[in-house]
Structures are given as C-alpha cells and as structure tokens.
C-alpha cells in the first residue's frame, strides 16, 4: 500500500471510530449497528467491516484511549506520598482537555461486551477508587464515605465539565463546584 492509500485508510478508520463514538454516546453501544455507523459516516457497510472485524473491536478502540489515559494519570497520582482532592479534579480536567465530550463514552457502552475492555475498565475503576481512599483533604466526616464520593465524582464530572466548559475560567469553576458538592454531603 502506498503512502497516499495508507493515509486515506487511516483517515477512514479514524472517521469510523469518531462516528461510532458519537453514535454510542447518542444511543448506547448496544443500540448501534455497523449499518448505523456506515450510514452516518457516509461509507459502505463493507468499508466498516474491512476496518473492524467486529463491533466489540470497534467499541474497544473507541474506548481504550480514554481508559488508558485515565489509568496513566491515576498511576502517577497514586505514586504521590499525599493525594489531595485537587489531584483527582486535575485528572478529570486532563481527561476533558484531551477527549472533551467524548468522555461520555464512559457512560454509553456496556463494558461486559468485551473481556479485554471489561478488564481495562475494571483496572480504571479500581485505581480511581483506590486513589479516592487515599485523599487526605476530604472533610473529616467523609473519609468513611470514600466509595460514595468516588461514585458521585465519577458519575458527575463529565456532565459538570460539559456544562461549564464554555465559561471563562471553567477549570476553577469546575473545582469549586465539585468541592461544593462534596462539602454539601458532609
């Protein structure tokens, strides 16, 4: 394959991933077919199959970059001797900066559809939970509720960032909002 064809093939593959991700977010992955993806991307169904042998593989390649980046950042946070709530909020902001609204994919796919993806998601969730248990600056009466706080932050950070992202100084507003949410639970 010459260089021009290789670039075209990579561009088509990326278009399929982006289109599938958008559809997974809109409809949930279980409700999206290769036909839906081909129609939205204005490609032949065969083209989608030529790039991805299965929907599971496409789901994995759509989601893996988000989870891998999250795991990488969480591992760096976990190496710190002291973890602060701001470290977790910075993780959320870093993921938003790189993936923007595509982070909604974390809520839009079934991780049970692929063992490989299920394992990666489990690693991400366990590391997220572990880091939360080490946060030193939670309100004193919240340390026993790290699981609820972790769950709340995990479920809320993308919608909150999406709501605030167009506002000037949204990074600080996001941190203030999330801290207020947690402090409101104490």
C-alpha positions in Angstrom: 0.0 0.0 0.0 1.5 3.3 -1.0 1.7 6.3 1.4 -1.3 8.0 0.0 -3.5 5.0 0.3 -2.3 4.3 3.8 -3.2 7.9 4.9 -6.6 7.5 3.3 -7.1 4.2 5.1 -6.1 5.7 8.4 -8.4 8.7 7.9 -11.3 6.3 7.1 -10.5 4.3 10.2 -10.5 7.4 12.3 -13.8 8.6 10.8 -15.4 5.2 11.7 -14.1 5.4 15.3 -15.3 9.0 15.7 -18.7 8.3 14.1 -19.2 5.1 16.2 -18.2 7.0 19.4 -20.8 9.7 18.6 -23.4 7.1 18.0 -22.5 5.1 21.1 -22.9 8.3 23.1 -26.2 9.2 21.5 -27.8 5.7 21.5 -25.7 3.5 23.8 -23.5 0.9 22.2 -26.0 -1.9 22.3 -28.3 0.1 20.1 -25.8 0.9 17.3 -25.2 -1.4 14.3 -22.5 -1.3 11.6 -25.3 -0.1 9.3 -25.9 2.9 11.5 -22.2 3.7 11.6 -21.8 3.3 7.8 -24.9 5.5 7.1 -23.7 8.3 9.5 -20.2 8.2 8.1 -21.4 8.0 4.5 -19.5 4.9 3.9 -20.3 1.4 2.6 -21.1 -1.1 5.2 -18.3 -3.3 3.8 -15.8 -0.5 4.5 -16.7 -0.6 8.2 -16.2 -4.3 8.2 -12.9 -4.0 6.3 -11.6 -1.8 9.2 -13.2 -3.6 12.1 -13.9 -7.3 12.2 -16.5 -6.9 15.0 -18.5 -4.3 16.9 -16.6 -5.4 20.0 -13.3 -4.4 18.4 -14.7 -1.0 17.4 -16.1 -0.4 20.9 -12.7 -1.3 22.3 -10.8 1.0 20.0 -13.3 3.8 20.7 -13.0 3.5 24.5 -9.4 2.2 25.1 -7.7 5.6 24.7 -9.9 7.2 27.3 -9.3 4.4 29.8 -5.6 4.1 29.1 -5.0 7.8 29.6 -7.1 7.8 32.8 -5.1 4.8 34.1 -1.8 6.5 33.3 -2.8 9.7 35.2 -4.2 7.7 38.1 -0.9 5.7 38.4 1.0 9.0 38.6 -1.3 10.3 41.2 -1.1 7.1 43.2 2.7 7.4 43.4 2.4 10.6 45.4 3.0 10.4 49.1 -0.1 12.6 49.7 -3.1 12.7 47.4 -5.4 15.8 47.5 -8.9 16.1 46.1 -7.4 18.6 43.6 -5.3 15.8 42.2 -8.4 13.9 41.2 -10.1 17.0 39.9 -7.0 17.7 37.8 -7.4 14.1 36.4 -10.9 15.0 35.4 -9.7 18.2 33.7 -6.9 16.5 31.9 -9.2 13.9 30.5 -11.6 16.6 29.5 -8.8 18.6 27.8 -7.9 15.6 25.7 -11.2 14.0 25.0 -13.9 16.7 25.6 -17.4 15.4 25.2 -16.1 12.0 24.1 -15.8 11.2 27.8 -19.5 10.5 27.7 -18.5 7.1 26.2 -17.7 6.0 29.7 -21.4 6.1 30.4 -22.6 4.9 27.0 -21.1 1.4 26.5 -21.5 -1.9 28.1 -18.2 -3.0 29.4 -19.3 -6.6 29.5 -19.4 -6.8 25.7 -15.6 -7.4 25.6 -13.4 -9.2 28.1 -10.4 -7.0 27.1 -12.4 -3.8 27.6 -14.0 -5.1 30.8 -10.6 -5.8 32.3 -9.3 -2.3 31.3 -12.4 -0.6 32.7 -12.1 -2.6 35.9 -8.5 -1.5 36.2 -9.5 2.1 35.7 -12.4 1.9 38.2 -10.3 0.1 40.9 -7.5 2.6 40.6 -9.9 5.5 40.7 -11.5 4.0 43.9 -8.1 3.3 45.4 -6.9 6.9 44.8 -10.0 8.2 46.4 -9.4 6.2 49.5 -6.0 8.0 49.8 -7.3 11.6 49.5 -6.1 13.4 52.6 -8.1 16.6 52.4 -11.7 15.3 52.3 -13.9 16.7 55.1 -13.2 14.8 58.3 -16.6 13.1 58.4 -16.4 12.0 54.8 -13.4 9.6 55.0 -15.7 6.7 55.7 -17.7 7.6 52.6 -15.0 7.5 50.0 -17.0 5.0 48.0 -20.0 7.3 47.7 -17.8 10.3 46.9 -15.9 8.3 44.3 -19.1 7.2 42.7 -20.6 10.7 42.7 -17.5 12.3 41.2 -17.2 9.5 38.6 -20.9 10.0 37.6 -20.9 13.8 37.7 -17.6 15.1 36.4 -18.3 14.8 32.7 -21.7 16.4 32.8 -20.4 19.2 35.1 -17.5 19.9 32.8 -19.7 19.8 29.7 -21.9 22.4 31.4 -19.1 24.7 32.4 -16.6 24.3 29.5 -17.8 27.3 27.6 -17.5 29.6 30.6 -14.3 31.7 31.1 -12.2 30.2 33.9 -14.1 26.9 33.8 -11.2 25.0 35.3 -11.5 26.8 38.6 -15.3 26.9 38.5 -15.3 23.1 38.0 -13.1 22.6 41.0 -15.2 24.9 43.1 -18.4 23.2 42.0 -17.1 19.7 42.8 -15.7 20.7 46.1 -19.0 22.4 47.0 -20.8 19.2 46.0 -18.6 17.1 48.3 -18.7 19.6 51.1 -22.5 19.7 50.8 -22.5 15.9 51.7 -20.7 16.5 54.9 
